[in-house]
Each structure stands twice: as C-alpha cells, then as structure tokens.
Amino acid sequence: MQLPDRWFGRPFDNAHELTWAEQRPGRLLLELDNRQYLIFVGDVLVVDGPELCIGGFEELVFVWQGYGDSARHVETHDVGEVRFHPSR
C-alpha cells in the first residue's frame, strides 16, 4: 500500500486484506487486516485499474498498529492519493 508520502511497509512486499468497508456521505472508511483503518473525508475519487487508486479527499486519517507492536499510530494527510498494488 502506497500512502500519499510513503509506502506502508516495504514496497510490493506486504499483502493486506480488506476486512471491512463503509461509505457514508462525505466519508469512506476502510479496515485492513482487522487492525489498520483508512478514513477518507470528503468526496473521494476511486480509480480501478492495474492498481486501485483513491484520491481527491479533503483529509485522510490513517490509524495503524504495527505487527509485534501494541502501540497505536495516527497519521493525517490533506493531499495526495492512496494506491493499492496487486500481489505479484
């Protein structure tokens, strides 16, 4: 998964499972692996192609917990896109 400013994990090395998704007016919420949360605020643009790309948001809140790490981390982004690359 490629965040607006970096890869989450090693590039093309991590696989994530979509475990929950919900769309609300002005919100798109995604849960990955029962432990990572992507909250897109605003009208998002989703483009499905060789990779799934989500952009156009006003704000992205990414809540994650590392593997083997119980600490919770919260990041916010106000511009950019998130890309999900297919498994190789």
N, C-alpha and C positions, 0 to 999 in steps of 0.2 A: 504494500500500500504506500502510495506516494502522497504525502501531505503537502500543503502549499509551500513549506520551506525546507522539507527534508523527507527522506524515506523513514518509515516506521520500521525499524529493524534493518537488516541487511538487504540491499536491493535484490529483488527477484528471489529471495531466499525464504521468506515467510509465507505461509498459507493461512488464510483467515476464513472462517465460516460465518456467514450471515445467520445469526441466531434469532433475530427479531427486527422488525421494521414497522414503522408507523408514519403515516403522513397526516399532518394536521394543517389547518390554514396557516400559512407562513412558517411552517416547521416541517423538517424531515428528520426523523430520529432513526438511527441505525445502531444495532448492537452486534458486535462481532465477538465470537468465541466466548460468549457469556461473561465478558469482562472488559471489553472496550466499547465506548459509546461515542458516536459522532452525532452531534446535534447541529443541524444546519438551520439557520434563522434567515427568513426572507424567502423570496421566490427563487428557487434553485433551477438550474438548467442541468438536465441529465442527458448525457450523450452516450449511447451504447454503440460501441464499435469494436475494434480489436481489444480495446480496454474500456472499462466503464469509467466515465469522467463526470464528476459532479462539480459544478461551479456556479457563479452568479449569485452566491449567497451574500448576505449583509454581514453575517458573523458565523463562524464555525467554532463550536466548543468541542474539544476532544478530551474525554476522560478515559484514562487508561491505567492499568496496573501491570507492572512487569511480571514476567514469568519468574517464579522463585523469589518474588519481591512482594511484600504485602502493602507497600506504600502506594497511595493513590496519587496520580498526577493529573493536573488540569492545564490544558493549553487553549488559548483562544487565537483565532485568525480572523482578520477582517477583509481579506482579499486572497484570491488565488483559486485553486481547484484541488480536488482530491481525485486520485487515479487509482483504480483497482486493476492490476495487471493479471492476466490469466496465468494459470500454472503452466510451466514449461514441460 
